[in-house]
Amino acid sequence: MSDEIISENILDLGEMLPQTTEEELESLDRDRIQVIGLNLGEEHFIVDILNVREIVRFSELEITRVPHSHYYVLGVVNLRGKVVPVVDLGLRLQLSIKERDNKSRLIVVEVGDSVVGFTVDAVSEVLRVPQDSIEPTTSQETYIVGVATVDEQIMTMLDLENLLNEAIENGTLSL
């Protein structure tokens, strides 16, 4: 087969594929939410990336314990001159505890004027999830947005802002 025939065949196939305009691409982006995948034990979660300020290796942190704090508040850390409370997200969600290792991370979240770090066992990846793929649950917990299936993996979407506000309102966390 000559190079000319191959080139013609490629052009013909290209004409058969649907053309996507820039407006259509932007529309696709509007229908998706960017999330961070994280693990707590065997459970998989996602959180909206817009609330996440930074992600820090847990092994690089020196946590100072705070007397009489709630069981899931590990203490505080100094992040660039700011004292940040550290909450064990697994304990807060009443999940099984896993020992910290080199995959453990602190997800630093900013809500209003408050900054809090949530410990997780691992951060997997940044994903774009179609908003309509997040199905509401029957959970009474205000911090559970819904459940999404991503690459055949069921993930619970958490609203860390609601989780944080709930802890502040019931007095288990003070900032």
Secondary structure, DSSP 8 states (H G I E B T S, - for coil): --HHHHHHHHHHHHHHS----HHHHHHHHHTEEEEEEEEETTEEEEEEGGGEEEEEEGGG---B--TT--TTEEEEEEETTEEEEEEEHHHHTT-------TT-EEEEEEETTEEEEEEESEEEEEEEEEGGG-B------TTEEEEEEETTEEEEEE-HHHHHHHHHHTTS---
